[in-house]
């Protein structure tokens, strides 16, 4: 897969960053202590994806996955 880095302009970044924070807060409230909400961090799936926001079940973290 050919992935190219996106260069954000200042005008684009602010709404994007705000949206990420709002989603992160909402998911933290929804999943509570049962999920680890991660913002813009690598997630080991089939590739080294780096989604804006991901929820990792704590059962996977405890299992060392």
mmCIF file as gemmi writes it, N, C-alpha and C atoms, coordinates in Angstrom:
data_model
loop_
_atom_site.group_PDB
_atom_site.id
_atom_site.type_symbol
_atom_site.label_atom_id
_atom_site.label_alt_id
_atom_site.label_comp_id
_atom_site.label_asym_id
_atom_site.label_entity_id
_atom_site.label_seq_id
_atom_site.pdbx_PDB_ins_code
_atom_site.Cartn_x
_atom_site.Cartn_y
_atom_site.Cartn_z
_atom_site.occupancy
_atom_site.B_iso_or_equiv
_atom_site.pdbx_formal_charge
_atom_site.auth_seq_id
_atom_site.auth_asym_id
_atom_site.pdbx_PDB_model_num
ATOM 1 N N . UNK Axp A 1 ? 0.844 -1.162 0 1 0 ? 1 A 1
ATOM 2 C CA . UNK Axp A 1 ? 0 0 0 1 0 ? 1 A 1
ATOM 3 C C . UNK Axp A 1 ? 0.896 1.233 0 1 0 ? 1 A 1
ATOM 4 N N . UNK Axp A 2 ? 0.622 2.153 -0.915 1 0 ? 2 A 1
ATOM 5 C CA . UNK Axp A 2 ? 1.39 3.389 -1.001 1 0 ? 2 A 1
ATOM 6 C C . UNK Axp A 2 ? 0.703 4.45 -0.157 1 0 ? 2 A 1
ATOM 7 N N . UNK Axp A 3 ? 1.309 4.789 0.976 1 0 ? 3 A 1
ATOM 8 C CA . UNK Axp A 3 ? 0.731 5.767 1.891 1 0 ? 3 A 1
ATOM 9 C C . UNK Axp A 3 ? 1.58 7.029 1.857 1 0 ? 3 A 1
ATOM 10 N N . UNK Axp A 4 ? 0.918 8.153 1.692 1 0 ? 4 A 1
ATOM 11 C CA . UNK Axp A 4 ? 1.624 9.424 1.685 1 0 ? 4 A 1
ATOM 12 C C . UNK Axp A 4 ? 1.186 10.241 2.892 1 0 ? 4 A 1
ATOM 13 N N . UNK Axp A 5 ? 2.138 10.897 3.521 1 0 ? 5 A 1
ATOM 14 C CA . UNK Axp A 5 ? 1.829 11.753 4.665 1 0 ? 5 A 1
ATOM 15 C C . UNK Axp A 5 ? 1.042 12.968 4.19 1 0 ? 5 A 1
ATOM 16 N N . UNK Axp A 6 ? 0.054 13.333 4.961 1 0 ? 6 A 1
ATOM 17 C CA . UNK Axp A 6 ? -0.755 14.508 4.628 1 0 ? 6 A 1
ATOM 18 C C . UNK Axp A 6 ? -0.219 15.689 5.4 1 0 ? 6 A 1
ATOM 19 N N . UNK Axp A 7 ? -0.033 16.791 4.727 1 0 ? 7 A 1
ATOM 20 C CA . UNK Axp A 7 ? 0.417 18.028 5.381 1 0 ? 7 A 1
ATOM 21 C C . UNK Axp A 7 ? -0.812 18.886 5.633 1 0 ? 7 A 1
ATOM 22 N N . UNK Axp A 8 ? -1.109 19.113 6.9 1 0 ? 8 A 1
ATOM 23 C CA . UNK Axp A 8 ? -2.266 19.914 7.276 1 0 ? 8 A 1
ATOM 24 C C . UNK Axp A 8 ? -1.9 21.391 7.285 1 0 ? 8 A 1
ATOM 25 N N . UNK Axp A 9 ? -2.829 22.213 6.797 1 0 ? 9 A 1
ATOM 26 C CA . UNK Axp A 9 ? -2.655 23.648 6.949 1 0 ? 9 A 1
ATOM 27 C C . UNK Axp A 9 ? -3.191 24.026 8.325 1 0 ? 9 A 1
ATOM 28 N N . UNK Axp A 10 ? -2.794 25.168 8.816 1 0 ? 10 A 1
ATOM 29 C CA . UNK Axp A 10 ? -3.25 25.609 10.142 1 0 ? 10 A 1
ATOM 30 C C . UNK Axp A 10 ? -4.78 25.704 10.188 1 0 ? 10 A 1
ATOM 31 N N . UNK Axp A 11 ? -5.395 26.186 9.123 1 0 ? 11 A 1
ATOM 32 C CA . UNK Axp A 11 ? -6.85 26.332 9.084 1 0 ? 11 A 1
ATOM 33 C C . UNK Axp A 11 ? -7.552 24.985 9.13 1 0 ? 11 A 1
ATOM 34 N N . UNK Axp A 12 ? -6.965 23.949 8.535 1 0 ? 12 A 1
ATOM 35 C CA . UNK Axp A 12 ? -7.556 22.611 8.557 1 0 ? 12 A 1
ATOM 36 C C . UNK Axp A 12 ? -7.311 21.911 9.884 1 0 ? 12 A 1
ATOM 37 N N . UNK Axp A 13 ? -6.156 22.141 10.485 1 0 ? 13 A 1
ATOM 38 C CA . UNK Axp A 13 ? -5.755 21.377 11.664 1 0 ? 13 A 1
ATOM 39 C C . UNK Axp A 13 ? -6.622 21.652 12.876 1 0 ? 13 A 1
ATOM 40 N N . UNK Axp A 14 ? -6.964 22.898 13.121 1 0 ? 14 A 1
ATOM 41 C CA . UNK Axp A 14 ? -7.707 23.234 14.324 1 0 ? 14 A 1
ATOM 42 C C . UNK Axp A 14 ? -9.045 22.498 14.424 1 0 ? 14 A 1
ATOM 43 N N . UNK Axp A 15 ? -9.904 22.506 13.394 1 0 ? 15 A 1
ATOM 44 C CA . UNK Axp A 15 ? -11.154 21.738 13.487 1 0 ? 15 A 1
ATOM 45 C C . UNK Axp A 15 ? -10.903 20.232 13.605 1 0 ? 15 A 1
ATOM 46 N N . UNK Axp A 16 ? -9.885 19.735 12.926 1 0 ? 16 A 1
ATOM 47 C CA . UNK Axp A 16 ? -9.551 18.317 12.992 1 0 ? 16 A 1
ATOM 48 C C . UNK Axp A 16 ? -9.122 17.939 14.412 1 0 ? 16 A 1
ATOM 49 N N . UNK Axp A 17 ? -8.262 18.734 15.009 1 0 ? 17 A 1
ATOM 50 C CA . UNK Axp A 17 ? -7.796 18.466 16.37 1 0 ? 17 A 1
ATOM 51 C C . UNK Axp A 17 ? -8.947 18.542 17.37 1 0 ? 17 A 1
ATOM 52 N N . UNK Axp A 18 ? -9.834 19.508 17.185 1 0 ? 18 A 1
ATOM 53 C CA . UNK Axp A 18 ? -10.993 19.644 18.068 1 0 ? 18 A 1
ATOM 54 C C . UNK Axp A 18 ? -11.901 18.422 17.95 1 0 ? 18 A 1
ATOM 55 N N . UNK Axp A 19 ? -12.127 17.961 16.737 1 0 ? 19 A 1
ATOM 56 C CA . UNK Axp A 19 ? -12.968 16.784 16.529 1 0 ? 19 A 1
ATOM 57 C C . UNK Axp A 19 ? -12.366 15.548 17.201 1 0 ? 19 A 1
ATOM 58 N N . UNK Axp A 20 ? -11.065 15.375 17.087 1 0 ? 20 A 1
ATOM 59 C CA . UNK Axp A 20 ? -10.401 14.232 17.722 1 0 ? 20 A 1
ATOM 60 C C . UNK Axp A 20 ? -10.592 14.277 19.233 1 0 ? 20 A 1
ATOM 61 N N . UNK Axp A 21 ? -10.408 15.439 19.839 1 0 ? 21 A 1
ATOM 62 C CA . UNK Axp A 21 ? -10.564 15.57 21.293 1 0 ? 21 A 1
ATOM 63 C C . UNK Axp A 21 ? -12.001 15.271 21.717 1 0 ? 21 A 1
ATOM 64 N N . UNK Axp A 22 ? -12.991 15.759 20.95 1 0 ? 22 A 1
ATOM 65 C CA . UNK Axp A 22 ? -14.387 15.5 21.296 1 0 ? 22 A 1
ATOM 66 C C . UNK Axp A 22 ? -14.722 14.017 21.2 1 0 ? 22 A 1
ATOM 67 N N . UNK Axp A 23 ? -14.239 13.366 20.146 1 0 ? 23 A 1
ATOM 68 C CA . UNK Axp A 23 ? -14.468 11.925 19.986 1 0 ? 23 A 1
ATOM 69 C C . UNK Axp A 23 ? -13.78 11.159 21.113 1 0 ? 23 A 1
ATOM 70 N N . UNK Axp A 24 ? -12.56 11.542 21.44 1 0 ? 24 A 1
ATOM 71 C CA . UNK Axp A 24 ? -11.813 10.88 22.516 1 0 ? 24 A 1
ATOM 72 C C . UNK Axp A 24 ? -12.565 10.989 23.847 1 0 ? 24 A 1
ATOM 73 N N . UNK Axp A 25 ? -13.045 12.165 24.173 1 0 ? 25 A 1
ATOM 74 C CA . UNK Axp A 25 ? -13.791 12.348 25.431 1 0 ? 25 A 1
ATOM 75 C C . UNK Axp A 25 ? -15.086 11.543 25.442 1 0 ? 25 A 1
ATOM 76 N N . UNK Axp A 26 ? -15.801 11.554 24.314 1 0 ? 26 A 1
ATOM 77 C CA . UNK Axp A 26 ? -17.067 10.822 24.239 1 0 ? 26 A 1
ATOM 78 C C . UNK Axp A 26 ? -16.838 9.321 24.389 1 0 ? 26 A 1
ATOM 79 N N . UNK Axp A 27 ? -15.841 8.783 23.686 1 0 ? 27 A 1
ATOM 80 C CA . UNK Axp A 27 ? -15.566 7.345 23.784 1 0 ? 27 A 1
ATOM 81 C C . UNK Axp A 27 ? -15.096 6.953 25.181 1 0 ? 27 A 1
ATOM 82 N N . UNK Axp A 28 ? -14.358 7.819 25.845 1 0 ? 28 A 1
ATOM 83 C CA . UNK Axp A 28 ? -13.927 7.546 27.212 1 0 ? 28 A 1
ATOM 84 C C . UNK Axp A 28 ? -15.135 7.441 28.131 1 0 ? 28 A 1
ATOM 85 N N . UNK Axp A 29 ? -16.122 8.318 27.935 1 0 ? 29 A 1
ATOM 86 C CA . UNK Axp A 29 ? -17.35 8.251 28.735 1 0 ? 29 A 1
ATOM 87 C C . UNK Axp A 29 ? -18.141 6.988 28.422 1 0 ? 29 A 1
ATOM 88 N N . UNK Axp A 30 ? -18.231 6.628 27.151 1 0 ? 30 A 1
ATOM 89 C CA . UNK Axp A 30 ? -19.029 5.47 26.734 1 0 ? 30 A 1
ATOM 90 C C . UNK Axp A 30 ? -18.407 4.156 27.228 1 0 ? 30 A 1
ATOM 91 N N . UNK Axp A 31 ? -17.105 3.99 27.038 1 0 ? 31 A 1
ATOM 92 C CA . UNK Axp A 31 ? -16.457 2.728 27.374 1 0 ? 31 A 1
ATOM 93 C C . UNK Axp A 31 ? -15.985 2.662 28.823 1 0 ? 31 A 1
ATOM 94 N N . UNK Axp A 32 ? -15.848 3.797 29.475 1 0 ? 32 A 1
ATOM 95 C CA . UNK Axp A 32 ? -15.452 3.821 30.883 1 0 ? 32 A 1
ATOM 96 C C . UNK Axp A 32 ? -14.179 3.031 31.134 1 0 ? 32 A 1
ATOM 97 N N . UNK Axp A 33 ? -14.129 2.338 32.26 1 0 ? 33 A 1
ATOM 98 C CA . UNK Axp A 33 ? -12.909 1.613 32.62 1 0 ? 33 A 1
ATOM 99 C C . UNK Axp A 33 ? -12.661 0.35 31.796 1 0 ? 33 A 1
ATOM 100 N N . UNK Axp A 34 ? -13.582 -0.014 30.913 1 0 ? 34 A 1
ATOM 101 C CA . UNK Axp A 34 ? -13.415 -1.234 30.126 1 0 ? 34 A 1
ATOM 102 C C . UNK Axp A 34 ? -12.639 -1.049 28.84 1 0 ? 34 A 1
ATOM 103 N N . UNK Axp A 35 ? -12.295 0.192 28.516 1 0 ? 35 A 1
ATOM 104 C CA . UNK Axp A 35 ? -11.588 0.431 27.263 1 0 ? 35 A 1
ATOM 105 C C . UNK Axp A 35 ? -10.518 1.486 27.42 1 0 ? 35 A 1
ATOM 106 N N . UNK Axp A 36 ? -9.463 1.321 26.673 1 0 ? 36 A 1
ATOM 107 C CA . UNK Axp A 36 ? -8.373 2.284 26.658 1 0 ? 36 A 1
ATOM 108 C C . UNK Axp A 36 ? -8.515 3.101 25.372 1 0 ? 36 A 1
ATOM 109 N N . UNK Axp A 37 ? -8.917 4.361 25.492 1 0 ? 37 A 1
ATOM 110 C CA . UNK Axp A 37 ? -9.101 5.225 24.336 1 0 ? 37 A 1
ATOM 111 C C . UNK Axp A 37 ? -7.753 5.849 23.998 1 0 ? 37 A 1
ATOM 112 N N . UNK Axp A 38 ? -7.3 5.6 22.776 1 0 ? 38 A 1
ATOM 113 C CA . UNK Axp A 38 ? -5.989 6.078 22.335 1 0 ? 38 A 1
ATOM 114 C C . UNK Axp A 38 ? -6.163 7.051 21.19 1 0 ? 38 A 1
ATOM 115 N N . UNK Axp A 39 ? -5.475 8.157 21.281 1 0 ? 39 A 1
ATOM 116 C CA . UNK Axp A 39 ? -5.559 9.186 20.259 1 0 ? 39 A 1
ATOM 117 C C . UNK Axp A 39 ? -4.247 9.281 19.494 1 0 ? 39 A 1
ATOM 118 N N . UNK Axp A 40 ? -4.34 9.059 18.182 1 0 ? 40 A 1
ATOM 119 C CA . UNK Axp A 40 ? -3.215 9.184 17.256 1 0 ? 40 A 1
ATOM 120 C C . UNK Axp A 40 ? -1.98 8.409 17.708 1 0 ? 40 A 1
ATOM 121 N N . UNK Axp A 41 ? -2.218 7.139 18.041 1 0 ? 41 A 1
ATOM 122 C CA . UNK Axp A 41 ? -1.135 6.243 18.432 1 0 ? 41 A 1
ATOM 123 C C . UNK Axp A 41 ? -1.188 5.007 17.539 1 0 ? 41 A 1
ATOM 124 N N . UNK Axp A 42 ? -0.062 4.36 17.299 1 0 ? 42 A 1
ATOM 125 C CA . UNK Axp A 42 ? -0.072 3.152 16.473 1 0 ? 42 A 1
ATOM 126 C C . UNK Axp A 42 ? -0.921 2.05 17.111 1 0 ? 42 A 1
ATOM 127 N N . UNK Axp A 43 ? -1.562 1.278 16.261 1 0 ? 43 A 1
ATOM 128 C CA . UNK Axp A 43 ? -2.355 0.128 16.691 1 0 ? 43 A 1
ATOM 129 C C . UNK Axp A 43 ? -1.865 -1.073 15.895 1 0 ? 43 A 1
ATOM 130 N N . UNK Axp A 44 ? -1.465 -2.121 16.569 1 0 ? 44 A 1
ATOM 131 C CA . UNK Axp A 44 ? -0.938 -3.303 15.893 1 0 ? 44 A 1
ATOM 132 C C . UNK Axp A 44 ? -2.102 -4.172 15.408 1 0 ? 44 A 1
ATOM 133 N N . UNK Axp A 45 ? -2.44 -4.004 14.151 1 0 ? 45 A 1
ATOM 134 C CA . UNK Axp A 45 ? -3.444 -4.849 13.508 1 0 ? 45 A 1
ATOM 135 C C . UNK Axp A 45 ? -2.691 -5.668 12.47 1 0 ? 45 A 1
ATOM 136 N N . UNK Axp A 46 ? -3.144 -5.649 11.227 1 0 ? 46 A 1
ATOM 137 C CA . UNK Axp A 46 ? -2.402 -6.311 10.157 1 0 ? 46 A 1
ATOM 138 C C . UNK Axp A 46 ? -1.262 -5.437 9.659 1 0 ? 46 A 1
ATOM 139 N N . UNK Axp A 47 ? -1.346 -4.157 9.958 1 0 ? 47 A 1
ATOM 140 C CA . UNK Axp A 47 ? -0.306 -3.214 9.573 1 0 ? 47 A 1
ATOM 141 C C . UNK Axp A 47 ? -0.102 -2.258 10.753 1 0 ? 47 A 1
ATOM 142 N N . UNK Axp A 48 ? 0.753 -1.315 10.612 1 0 ? 48 A 1
ATOM 143 C CA . UNK Axp A 48 ? 0.976 -0.352 11.685 1 0 ? 48 A 1
ATOM 144 C C . UNK Axp A 48 ? 0.101 0.869 11.473 1 0 ? 48 A 1
ATOM 145 N N . UNK Axp A 49 ? -1.201 0.653 11.575 1 0 ? 49 A 1
ATOM 146 C CA . UNK Axp A 49 ? -2.15 1.742 11.405 1 0 ? 49 A 1
ATOM 147 C C . UNK Axp A 49 ? -1.98 2.765 12.517 1 0 ? 49 A 1
ATOM 148 N N . UNK Axp A 50 ? -2.25 4.007 12.199 1 0 ? 50 A 1
ATOM 149 C CA . UNK Axp A 50 ? -2.226 5.07 13.198 1 0 ? 50 A 1
ATOM 150 C C . UNK Axp A 50 ? -3.507 5.885 13.044 1 0 ? 50 A 1
ATOM 151 N N . UNK Axp A 51 ? -4.62 5.33 13.565 1 0 ? 51 A 1
ATOM 152 C CA . UNK Axp A 51 ? -5.902 6.018 13.415 1 0 ? 51 A 1
ATOM 153 C C . UNK Axp A 51 ? -5.959 7.274 14.281 1 0 ? 51 A 1
ATOM 154 N N . UNK Axp A 52 ? -6.895 8.15 13.966 1 0 ? 52 A 1
ATOM 155 C CA . UNK Axp A 52 ? -7.062 9.337 14.789 1 0 ? 52 A 1
ATOM 156 C C . UNK Axp A 52 ? -7.45 8.949 16.217 1 0 ? 52 A 1
ATOM 157 N N . UNK Axp A 53 ? -8.393 8.015 16.35 1 0 ? 53 A 1
ATOM 158 C CA . UNK Axp A 53 ? -8.834 7.559 17.669 1 0 ? 53 A 1
ATOM 159 C C . UNK Axp A 53 ? -9.157 6.072 17.577 1 0 ? 53 A 1
ATOM 160 N N . UNK Axp A 54 ? -8.765 5.321 18.596 1 0 ? 54 A 1
ATOM 161 C CA . UNK Axp A 54 ? -9.081 3.892 18.656 1 0 ? 54 A 1
ATOM 162 C C . UNK Axp A 54 ? -9.419 3.523 20.094 1 0 ? 54 A 1
ATOM 163 N N . UNK Axp A 55 ? -10.251 2.496 20.249 1 0 ? 55 A 1
ATOM 164 C CA . UNK Axp A 55 ? -10.566 1.971 21.573 1 0 ? 55 A 1
ATOM 165 C C . UNK Axp A 55 ? -10.021 0.554 21.637 1 0 ? 55 A 1
ATOM 166 N N . UNK Axp A 56 ? -9.161 0.314 22.608 1 0 ? 56 A 1
ATOM 167 C CA . UNK Axp A 56 ? -8.573 -1.011 22.8 1 0 ? 56 A 1
ATOM 168 C C . UNK Axp A 56 ? -9.189 -1.61 24.057 1 0 ? 56 A 1
ATOM 169 N N . UNK Axp A 57 ? -9.845 -2.775 23.944 1 0 ? 57 A 1
ATOM 170 C CA . UNK Axp A 57 ? -10.415 -3.403 25.134 1 0 ? 57 A 1
ATOM 171 C C . UNK Axp A 57 ? -9.309 -3.737 26.141 1 0 ? 57 A 1
ATOM 172 N N . UNK Axp A 58 ? -9.547 -3.46 27.403 1 0 ? 58 A 1
ATOM 173 C CA . UNK Axp A 58 ? -8.539 -3.719 28.429 1 0 ? 58 A 1
ATOM 174 C C . UNK Axp A 58 ? -8.19 -5.201 28.534 1 0 ? 58 A 1
ATOM 175 N N . UNK Axp A 59 ? -9.112 -6.069 28.122 1 0 ? 59 A 1
ATOM 176 C CA . UNK Axp A 59 ? -8.791 -7.497 28.146 1 0 ? 59 A 1
ATOM 177 C C . UNK Axp A 59 ? -7.634 -7.812 27.218 1 0 ? 59 A 1
ATOM 178 N N . UNK Axp A 60 ? -7.526 -7.113 26.084 1 0 ? 60 A 1
ATOM 179 C CA . UNK Axp A 60 ? -6.395 -7.313 25.174 1 0 ? 60 A 1
ATOM 180 C C . UNK Axp A 60 ? -5.116 -6.76 25.777 1 0 ? 60 A 1
ATOM 181 N N . UNK Axp A 61 ? -5.202 -5.633 26.458 1 0 ? 61 A 1
ATOM 182 C CA . UNK Axp A 61 ? -4.018 -5.06 27.083 1 0 ? 61 A 1
ATOM 183 C C . UNK Axp A 61 ? -3.48 -5.972 28.175 1 0 ? 61 A 1
ATOM 184 N N . UNK Axp A 62 ? -4.371 -6.541 28.958 1 0 ? 62 A 1
ATOM 185 C CA . UNK Axp A 62 ? -3.962 -7.447 30.033 1 0 ? 62 A 1
ATOM 186 C C . UNK Axp A 62 ? -3.339 -8.723 29.477 1 0 ? 62 A 1
ATOM 187 N N . UNK Axp A 63 ? -3.801 -9.133 28.285 1 0 ? 63 A 1
ATOM 188 C CA . UNK Axp A 63 ? -3.274 -10.352 27.669 1 0 ? 63 A 1
ATOM 189 C C . UNK Axp A 63 ? -1.961 -10.084 26.958 1 0 ? 63 A 1
ATOM 190 N N . UNK Axp A 64 ? -1.546 -8.818 26.915 1 0 ? 64 A 1
ATOM 191 C CA . UNK Axp A 64 ? -0.274 -8.475 26.282 1 0 ? 64 A 1
ATOM 192 C C . UNK Axp A 64 ? -0.311 -8.454 24.78 1 0 ? 64 A 1
ATOM 193 N N . UNK Axp A 65 ? -1.479 -8.19 24.204 1 0 ? 65 A 1
ATOM 194 C CA . UNK Axp A 65 ? -1.603 -8.172 22.743 1 0 ? 65 A 1
ATOM 195 C C . UNK Axp A 65 ? -1.536 -6.766 22.212 1 0 ? 65 A 1
